[in-house]
């Protein structure tokens, strides 16, 4: 699995099937900024016809919990 920021830069990469991304950059170890990140994941599924490989693509939204939320109306 590879996770990219909106400019196409890799922020996380793993071959571990557990993935376990904690929202930090693999380069700095710091939390990534709030925003939308995109993933590309190659999955091997066991089917009756054998092992079938497919790609999953999608988006992840990161919201940093340490920032205060403005609830005033």
C-alpha positions as CSV (number, residue, x, y, z in Angstrom):
1,X,0.0,0.0,0.0
2,X,1.2,3.5,-0.8
3,X,-0.4,6.7,0.5
4,X,0.1,10.0,-1.4
5,X,-0.5,13.6,-0.6
6,X,-2.5,15.8,-3.0
7,X,0.7,16.7,-4.9
8,X,1.5,13.0,-5.5
9,X,4.3,12.7,-3.0
10,X,4.5,9.4,-1.1
11,X,3.9,9.9,2.6
12,X,3.6,6.2,3.6
13,X,4.4,2.9,2.1
14,X,4.2,-0.7,3.4
15,X,4.0,-4.3,2.3
16,X,2.6,-5.3,5.7
17,X,-1.0,-6.7,5.2
18,X,-2.0,-5.1,8.6
19,X,-1.1,-1.6,7.1
20,X,-1.4,0.2,10.5
21,X,-0.8,3.8,9.2
22,X,-0.9,6.2,12.2
23,X,-1.1,9.4,10.1
24,X,2.6,10.2,10.2
25,X,5.0,10.9,7.4
26,X,7.5,8.1,6.7
27,X,10.2,10.8,6.1
28,X,9.9,12.9,9.2
29,X,7.8,10.8,11.6
30,X,5.7,13.9,12.2
31,X,1.9,13.9,11.8
32,X,0.8,14.8,8.2
33,X,-1.3,18.0,7.8
34,X,-5.1,17.7,7.8
35,X,-6.4,17.0,4.3
36,X,-7.2,14.3,1.8
37,X,-4.7,11.6,1.0
38,X,-4.9,9.0,-1.8
39,X,-4.0,5.4,-1.6
40,X,-3.1,2.6,-4.0
41,X,-3.2,-0.9,-2.7
42,X,-2.4,-4.2,-4.5
43,X,-4.4,-7.0,-3.0
44,X,-4.0,-10.7,-3.7
45,X,-7.3,-12.6,-3.1
46,X,-7.6,-16.4,-3.0
47,X,-10.4,-17.5,-5.3
48,X,-11.6,-20.8,-6.7
49,X,-9.7,-20.0,-9.9
50,X,-6.5,-19.3,-7.9
51,X,-4.9,-16.1,-6.6
52,X,-6.3,-13.0,-8.2
53,X,-4.5,-9.7,-7.9
54,X,-6.5,-6.4,-8.0
55,X,-5.8,-2.8,-7.2
56,X,-7.8,-0.8,-4.7
57,X,-7.7,3.0,-5.0
58,X,-9.4,5.6,-2.8
59,X,-9.1,8.6,-0.5
60,X,-8.5,9.0,3.2
61,X,-9.3,12.2,5.1
62,X,-7.0,13.0,7.9
63,X,-8.2,15.3,10.7
64,X,-5.8,16.1,13.5
65,X,-7.5,15.6,16.9
66,X,-5.0,17.8,18.7
67,X,-6.3,21.0,17.1
68,X,-9.2,22.7,18.9
69,X,-12.6,22.5,17.2
70,X,-14.5,25.8,17.0
71,X,-18.0,25.0,18.2
72,X,-19.2,28.6,18.6
73,X,-22.2,29.6,16.5
